[in-house]
Each structure stands twice: as C-alpha cells, then as structure tokens.
Amino acid sequence: MGSKPFHVTDANFDETVKNNKVVLVDFWAGWCGPCRALAPTIEELAREYTGKVLVGKLDVDENPKAAECFQVFSIPTLIVFKNGCEVDRLVGLCPKNKIQGILQKHL
C-alpha cells in the first residue's frame, strides 16, 4: 500500500481486491470532468489511508472487463471492497468527508 493511488487494471483487479483487506477503487476516465475533479481527493485519501486502505484507480476505457463485471454505468464510481467482496458504492462526484465516512465504517 503506497501513498499514491494504485493503478488497477483488468489483469490485476482480482488479485488486488483479494490480497488487501480494504480497497477503494475509483472507476474513472480521462475525458470525464467529474472524474478529474475527484482526482485530487483520491490522491489525498491514498496518502491519509496509507497502511489501512489500498486506494486504486481503474480507467474504464482501458479496462472495460472490470467495469462491466461490477456494472459500472456512470463514472466516477467508487467501490469499496473488504476481504475481496464489494461492501459499498458511491456514484458521482462525492465530497471527501462522505468517502471518509464510508471508509471508516469498514476499517
């Protein structure tokens, strides 16, 4: 778990969520304005939760398999995984304190 968001791909997705207790995955795309607006918050969360939560970013254009598997139809979508299973989901541009509240619930 680093202090920067982890690059999640279709290839490493399963391993990433199964090998880390709590994972926050930001499903995003470069052309998405709200996704770009959320990016600094994701960076801050990665720093703040180092050692507690693995914060990752998955580009839905480059990795459509994972997005399809989890039925991500709108971006940004944030999905929290605990012990390999989805436990929470936020869709749209969310304030940092709302994301923190969700993460705290699963720690």
C-alpha positions in Angstrom: 0.0 0.0 0.0 1.6 3.2 -1.2 0.8 6.9 -0.6 -0.3 7.3 -4.2 -3.3 5.7 -5.8 -2.5 2.2 -7.1 -3.0 1.6 -10.9 -5.8 -1.1 -11.1 -6.2 -3.0 -14.4 -8.4 -5.9 -15.6 -5.3 -8.0 -15.3 -4.5 -7.2 -11.6 -8.1 -6.5 -10.4 -8.9 -9.8 -8.7 -5.5 -10.1 -7.1 -5.7 -6.5 -5.8 -9.1 -6.8 -4.1 -8.4 -10.3 -2.7 -4.9 -9.6 -1.3 -5.8 -6.4 0.5 -8.2 -6.2 3.5 -9.9 -2.9 2.4 -9.7 -1.5 -1.1 -11.2 1.7 -2.6 -11.4 1.6 -6.4 -12.1 4.7 -8.3 -13.6 3.8 -11.7 -12.8 6.8 -14.0 -11.9 8.0 -17.4 -9.7 10.8 -18.7 -12.5 12.5 -20.6 -14.8 12.7 -17.6 -14.9 16.1 -15.9 -16.3 15.0 -12.6 -13.6 12.2 -12.5 -10.9 14.8 -13.0 -12.4 17.0 -10.3 -12.4 14.0 -7.9 -8.8 13.0 -8.6 -7.1 15.3 -6.0 -9.4 13.9 -3.3 -8.4 10.4 -4.3 -4.8 11.4 -4.1 -5.4 12.8 -0.6 -7.2 9.7 0.5 -4.4 7.5 -0.7 -1.9 9.5 1.5 -4.2 9.6 4.5 -5.1 5.9 4.5 -1.7 4.5 3.7 -1.4 1.2 5.5 -5.1 1.0 6.2 -6.8 1.1 2.8 -5.4 0.5 -0.7 -6.7 3.3 -2.9 -6.7 2.4 -6.6 -7.8 4.0 -9.8 -9.2 2.0 -12.8 -9.5 3.6 -16.2 -12.8 2.2 -17.6 -11.8 2.9 -21.2 -8.6 0.8 -20.9 -10.1 -1.8 -18.6 -13.7 -2.5 -19.6 -13.9 -6.0 -18.2 -13.8 -5.0 -14.5 -16.2 -2.1 -15.1 -18.6 -4.4 -16.9 -18.3 -7.1 -14.2 -19.3 -4.6 -11.5 -21.9 -2.9 -13.6 -20.3 0.5 -13.5 -22.6 2.5 -15.8 -21.8 6.0 -14.6 -18.4 7.5 -13.6 -16.9 8.4 -11.3 -18.0 5.3 -9.3 -16.1 4.5 -6.1 -16.4 0.9 -4.9 -15.2 -0.3 -1.5 -14.1 -3.9 -1.3 -13.5 -5.7 2.0 -11.9 -9.1 2.1 -12.5 -9.4 -1.7 -16.2 -8.5 -1.7 -18.0 -5.3 -2.6 -19.3 -3.7 0.6 -20.1 -0.1 -0.5 -20.5 2.0 -3.6 -20.7 5.8 -4.3 -21.6 7.1 -7.7 -20.8 10.6 -8.9 -18.7 13.4 -7.5 -18.8 13.0 -3.7 -17.3 15.2 -1.0 -14.2 13.9 0.8 -16.0 13.6 4.1 -18.6 11.3 2.7 -16.0 9.0 1.2 -14.1 9.1 4.6 -17.3 8.1 6.4 -17.7 5.1 4.2 -14.1 4.0 4.6 -14.2 4.4 8.4 -17.2 2.1 8.5 -15.2 -0.7 7.0 -11.9 -0.3 9.0 
